[in-house]
Amino acid sequence: MLMGHGSVPVPCRLVAAAYRDEQEAADKVVKLGAGVDVCLFASPLPYDFARRSGVLSVPATYVPLGGAALHAALSRAVRDERLDLTRVSVDVIERAEVEEAYSDLGLSADGVQTRDEPGAVGTLTNFHERLFRRGATTGALTCLPAVAERLEAAGVPAVLVRPTTSSIRGALHSAALMGAHHRLEESQLTVVLVDVPTLREPVRRSAPRYWRDELRLALHRLLVQEGHRMQASVWPIDDHSYLVSATRGSVSGATDGFRVPPFAGRVREELGLTVEVGIGMGRTTHDAEAHARAALSRAQTSKQAQSFAVDREGRPLVPAPRLPPQPTGQPKPRGLEVLSRLAAKLEGGDTVVDAEAAGRMLGVTPRTARRLLRTLVDEGLAWPLPPNRTPQPGRPRQLYRLIIEKLGPARA
């Protein structure tokens, strides 16, 4: 059973997800996706299958079958003359819980065979039946109705361990608390500050007059697109930084659980820019922005690995940010060699060139250099800038910004 959106204690919505086999629980979780705040499984077995498959993205718990449920099953088993409680097999329930229940009843658990690891219906049925045929047990206590049916059909005495009403009520209450906490946590106000070092740098005389404005527009457009996917709002703060307002849940989804800085990968890929990011959370907008500025300042000033995100108490969430892994096994673009040769000839850190300057650096004609620069643009290694308007008659020069960051940190 899965618990849907709601608050504590009520109202809340329960979404039932039925399955024929406990191994299908993981598929049910995937189908419901983000439509639930917490998952409540009917027993430890489907919970364990879902946990091991790695599909759980929300808090999860299960109705316990130890404790009161196991005591109730043992009480029913006493009335079955075929069973000797000191010589039975038990599945799903942990050995420690079985020994505790037997100790409460004043019985020895030395002759009790247990298997708490998950398994398919056939596997668990074989576990019980094999022990019974060997004479090691007189019957079975199983947590799966399908296993109990198969054992009875094979002539093996079986008692089904069912959750008690009180254990179901307690599990529902725990799940409601977990879901409410998760909902509150995911809806925490989160502020992301994005700073662009390139736009902070002084304008060089050789740079075109309008290239910074064009770059800002392109960056703003990209951030708005990414913000729309995150259900976030984007505002420019000044000439080189932006503020993104969102919730913790949306930012967590876009950052792989705060392990990858947002926006950085796409900005680097499409615009060839490096951005610095700080993420902060807080009870108010002011607190969240203050924490985001603290995280951004730490990322800008510290040479050591630091977190780029802090919680509402100002504590780092994760270790240092890591950029998304670059694709491997792909052919090397032809323009990389041209870009490398141009980067080696650049002077003063200026990355803006035209066909004439590129021709001199490469030792080719301007016409050939113009064709090579277009190749760099096609391969995402250069960015065409608006023409530099001059009072002189004739066709204005076409300028290109070389994205030397594509050569790697060392060579760039």
C-alpha positions in Angstrom: 0.0 0.0 0.0 1.3 3.4 -0.9 0.5 6.6 1.0 -0.1 9.6 -1.2 0.0 13.4 -0.8 -1.4 14.6 2.5 -0.7 16.1 5.9 -0.6 14.8 9.4 -2.8 13.4 10.7 -5.5 13.9 8.2 -6.5 14.5 5.4 -4.3 12.1 3.4 -4.9 10.1 0.3 -4.1 6.4 0.1 -3.1 5.0 -3.3 -3.4 1.2 -3.5 -0.9 -0.7 -5.7 -1.8 -4.3 -6.0 0.6 -7.0 -7.2 0.5 -10.7 -7.7 4.1 -11.3 -6.6 6.1 -9.3 -4.1 8.9 -8.9 -6.7 6.5 -6.6 -8.7 6.6 -4.0 -5.9 9.5 -2.2 -7.5 7.6 -1.8 -10.8 4.7 -0.4 -8.9 6.9 2.2 -7.2 8.3 3.3 -10.6 4.9 3.7 -12.1 3.6 5.9 -9.3 6.8 8.0 -9.5 6.6 11.3 -7.7 2.9 11.0 -7.1 3.4 9.8 -3.6 5.2 11.2 -0.5 5.9 7.9 1.2 5.6 4.2 0.4 4.0 1.8 2.9 4.6 -1.8 2.0 2.5 -4.7 3.3 5.5 -6.6 4.6 9.3 -6.5 4.8 9.6 -8.6 1.6 8.3 -6.2 -1.0 10.0 -3.3 0.8 13.3 -5.2 0.5 12.8 -5.9 -3.2 12.0 -2.2 -3.9 15.0 -1.0 -1.8 17.5 -3.4 -3.4 16.3 -2.3 -6.9 17.1 1.3 -6.1 13.8 2.7 -7.2 12.8 4.3 -3.9 13.1 8.1 -4.1 10.8 8.9 -1.2 10.7 7.7 2.4 9.4 4.1 2.8 8.4 1.7 5.5 6.5 -1.5 5.9 4.0 -3.2 8.2 6.1 -5.3 10.6 5.4 -9.0 10.8 7.6 -9.6 13.9 6.5 -8.8 17.4 2.7 -8.9 17.8 2.1 -10.5 14.4 4.5 -13.4 15.1 3.1 -13.9 18.6 -0.4 -14.2 17.1 0.8 -16.7 14.5 2.5 -18.8 17.2 -0.7 -18.8 19.2 -2.6 -20.2 16.2 0.1 -22.7 15.6 -0.2 -24.1 19.1 -3.7 -25.3 18.2 -2.4 -27.2 15.2 -1.6 -30.7 16.5 0.7 -31.4 13.5 3.2 -28.7 14.5 5.9 -28.8 17.2 6.8 -25.1 17.7 10.4 -26.0 18.6 10.9 -27.6 15.2 9.5 -25.3 12.5 10.9 -23.1 9.7 10.2 -19.4 9.5 10.7 -17.1 6.5 11.2 -13.3 6.0 11.3 -12.5 9.8 14.8 -11.9 11.2 16.4 -14.5 13.4 16.7 -12.0 16.3 12.9 -11.4 16.3 12.1 -15.1 16.2 14.4 -15.8 19.2 12.9 -12.9 21.1 9.4 -14.1 20.5 10.3 -17.7 21.6 12.0 -16.3 24.7 8.9 -14.4 25.6 6.9 -17.7 25.4 9.5 -19.6 27.4 10.4 -21.9 24.4 13.8 -22.8 22.9 14.4 -21.6 19.4 17.5 -23.9 18.8 15.5 -26.2 16.5 13.9 -23.4 14.6 15.2 -22.9 11.0 15.0 -19.3 9.7 15.5 -17.6 6.3 15.2 -13.8 6.4 16.7 -12.9 3.0 14.1 -12.2 0.3 13.2 -14.7 -2.3 10.6 -15.7 -4.9 7.6 -17.7 -3.9 9.1 -20.9 -5.4 12.4 -20.3 -3.6 10.7 -19.9 -0.2 8.4 -22.8 -0.8 11.4 -25.1 -1.5 13.1 -23.8 1.6 10.3 -25.0 3.9 9.4 -28.2 2.0 13.0 -29.4 1.8 13.4 -29.1 5.6 10.1 -30.8 6.2 10.9 -33.7 3.8 14.2 -34.2 5.6 12.4 -34.4 9.0 14.2 -31.3 10.3 10.9 -29.5 10.9 7.2 -30.3 11.5 5.9 -27.4 9.5 6.3 -23.8 8.5 5.5 -20.3 9.5 5.4 -18.1 6.4 4.7 -14.5 5.7 3.5 -15.0 2.1 0.0 -16.3 1.4 1.1 -17.9 -1.9 3.8 -19.9 -0.1 1.3 -21.1 2.5 -1.1 -22.2 -0.2 1.7 -24.2 -2.0 2.9 -25.8 1.2 -0.6 -27.0 2.2 -1.1 -28.4 -1.3 2.1 -30.3 -1.0 1.1 -31.7 2.4 3.4 -29.5 4.5 1.6 -27.9 7.6 1.8 -24.1 7.3 0.7 -21.1 9.4 0.4 -17.7 7.7 1.9 -14.8 9.7 -0.5 -11.9 9.3 -0.2 -8.4 10.5 -2.4 -7.5 13.5 -4.8 -4.6 13.4 -2.6 -2.6 15.9 0.6 -3.1 13.7 -1.2 -1.9 10.6 -2.5 1.1 12.5 1.0 1.9 13.9 2.5 1.5 10.4 0.0 3.9 8.9 0.7 6.5 11.6 4.5 6.2 11.0 4.0 6.5 7.3 1.9 9.6 7.7 4.5 11.2 9.8 7.3 10.3 7.4 5.2 11.6 4.4 4.4 14.9 6.2 8.0 15.5 7.1 9.1 14.6 3.5 6.5 17.1 2.1 7.7 19.9 4.4 11.3 19.2 3.6 10.8 19.1 -0.1 8.8 22.3 -0.1 11.5 24.2 1.7 12.4 27.5 0.1 15.6 27.2 -1.8 17.7 30.0 -3.5 20.3 29.3 -6.2 22.8 32.0 -7.0 24.6 31.8 -10.4 27.7 33.9 -10.9 29.6 34.2 -14.3 33.3 35.0 -13.8 33.6 35.9 -17.6 31.1 38.7 -17.2 32.9 40.0 -14.1 36.1 40.6 -16.0 37.0 44.0 -17.4 36.1 44.7 -21.0 39.1 44.4 -23.3 39.5 46.9 -26.1 39.7 44.2 -28.7 36.3 42.8 -27.7 33.3 43.8 -29.7 31.0 46.4 -28.2 27.9 44.3 -28.0 29.3 40.8 -27.3 28.7 41.0 -23.5 25.0 41.9 -24.0 24.5 39.1 -26.4 26.2 36.7 -24.0 24.0 37.8 -21.1 20.8 37.4 -23.2 21.9 33.9 -24.3 22.7 32.9 -20.7 19.5 34.4 -19.3 17.5 32.5 -21.9 19.2 29.2 -21.0 18.7 29.7 -17.3 15.0 30.5 -17.9 14.6 27.3 -19.9 16.3 25.2 -17.1 14.3 27.1 -14.5 11.1 26.2 -16.2 12.0 22.5 -16.0 12.6 22.9 -12.3 9.4 25.0 -11.7 11.7 27.8 -10.6 11.9 31.6 -11.2 15.0 33.3 -12.5 15.9 37.0 -12.0 19.1 38.8 -13.0 20.8 40.5 -10.0 23.5 42.5 -11.8 25.7 42.2 -14.9 27.2 38.9 -13.9 24.9 37.0 -11.6 21.4 35.6 -11.4 19.0 34.5 -8.6 16.9 31.3 -9.0 14.1 30.7 -6.6 12.7 27.2 -6.2 11.9 24.4 -3.7 14.3 21.9 -2.3 12.5 19.0 -4.0 12.8 20.6 -7.5 16.4 21.6 -7.0 17.3 18.1 -5.6 15.8 16.5 -8.7 17.8 18.7 -11.0 21.1 18.2 -9.2 21.1 14.4 -8.6 20.4 14.9 -4.9 22.8 18.0 -4.6 25.7 16.0 -6.1 25.9 18.0 -9.3 25.8 21.8 -9.5 22.7 23.0 -11.5 23.1 24.7 -14.8 26.9 24.3 -14.9 26.9 21.4 -17.4 24.6 22.9 -20.0 26.1 26.4 -19.8 29.6 24.9 -20.3 28.4 22.7 -23.2 26.4 25.4 -25.1 28.1 28.7 -24.2 31.5 27.6 -23.2 31.2 29.4 -19.9 32.2 28.4 -16.4 29.6 29.4 -13.8 29.9 29.4 -10.0 26.9 28.2 -8.1 25.8 28.5 -4.5 22.6 26.9 -3.1 21.0 27.9 0.2 17.9 27.0 2.1 16.1 28.8 4.9 12.9 29.5 6.7 12.6 32.9 4.9 13.7 34.2 1.6 16.3 36.4 3.3 17.8 33.4 5.2 17.9 31.2 2.0 19.6 34.0 0.0 22.1 34.6 2.8 23.0 30.9 2.9 23.3 30.8 -0.9 25.7 33.7 -0.8 27.8 32.0 1.9 27.9 28.8 -0.2 28.9 30.8 -3.4 31.6 32.7 -1.5 33.0 29.5 -0.2 33.1 28.0 -3.7 34.8 31.2 -5.1 37.5 31.6 -2.5 38.4 28.2 -1.2 40.9 26.0 -3.1 39.8 22.9 -1.1 36.8 20.7 -1.8 33.8 22.5 -0.4 30.0 22.1 -0.6 28.1 24.2 -3.0 24.8 23.8 -1.1 23.9 24.4 2.5 20.7 23.6 4.5 18.6 26.0 6.4 20.9 25.7 9.4 23.9 26.7 7.2 25.4 23.3 7.2 26.9 21.8 4.1 24.7 19.2 2.4 27.2 17.2 0.4 31.0 17.1 -0.4 32.4 19.2 -3.2 30.4 19.5 -6.5 31.4 17.3 -9.3 30.5 18.1 -12.9 28.6 15.6 -14.9 30.9 13.0 -16.5 31.9 13.7 -20.0 30.8 11.2 -22.7 33.4 8.6 -23.5 34.0 6.6 -26.6 32.9 9.3 -29.0 35.1 10.4 -32.0 37.2 13.5 -31.4 35.8 16.5 -33.2 38.0 17.7 -36.1 37.9 21.3 -34.9 39.7 20.4 -31.7 43.0 20.5 -33.4 42.3 23.9 -35.0 41.1 25.2 -31.6 44.2 23.9 -29.9 46.4 25.7 -32.5 44.5 28.9 -32.1 44.6 28.7 -28.3 48.4 28.4 -28.4 48.7 31.7 -30.3 46.3 33.7 -28.3 47.8 36.7 -26.4 46.6 38.4 -23.2 43.9 35.8 -22.6 41.7 37.3 -25.4 39.5 34.6 -27.0 37.8 36.7 -29.6 39.2 36.5 -33.2 38.1 37.2 -36.7 39.0 35.5 -40.0 42.1 37.8 -40.6 43.5 37.2 -37.1 42.8 33.5 -37.3 44.5 33.3 -40.7 47.7 34.8 -39.4 47.7 32.4 -36.4 47.2 29.4 -38.5 49.3 30.5 -41.5 46.3 30.2 -44.0 44.3 32.7 -46.1 41.4 34.6 -44.5 39.0 32.6 -46.7 40.4 29.3 -45.4 40.4 30.7 -41.8 36.7 31.8 -42.3 35.8 28.2 -43.3 37.7 26.7 -40.3 36.0 29.1 -37.9 32.6 28.0 -39.3 33.6 24.4 -38.6 34.4 25.4 -35.0 30.9 26.9 -34.7 29.3 23.8 -36.1 31.2 21.6 -33.6 30.3 23.8 -30.7 33.9 25.0 -30.2 33.3 28.7 -31.1 30.4 31.1 -30.7 29.7 33.7 -33.5 29.3 37.2 -32.0 27.3 40.2 -33.4 29.3 42.2 -36.0 31.4 45.0 -34.6 29.6 48.1 -36.0 32.1 50.7 -37.3 31.6 54.0 -39.1 33.7 52.7 -42.0 31.9 51.6 -45.1 31.8 48.0 -46.2 31.0 44.7 -44.7 31.6 44.6 -40.9 34.0 42.0 -39.5 32.5 38.8 -38.2 33.9 38.0 -34.8 34.0 34.6 -33.0 34.6 33.8 -29.4 36.7 30.7 -29.1 35.5 28.2 -26.4 38.9 27.1 -25.2 37.3 25.5 -22.2 36.5 22.6 -24.5 40.2 21.8 -24.5 40.1 20.9 -20.8 41.1 22.8 -17.7 44.9 22.4 -18.1 45.1 23.5 -21.7 42.5 26.2 -21.3 
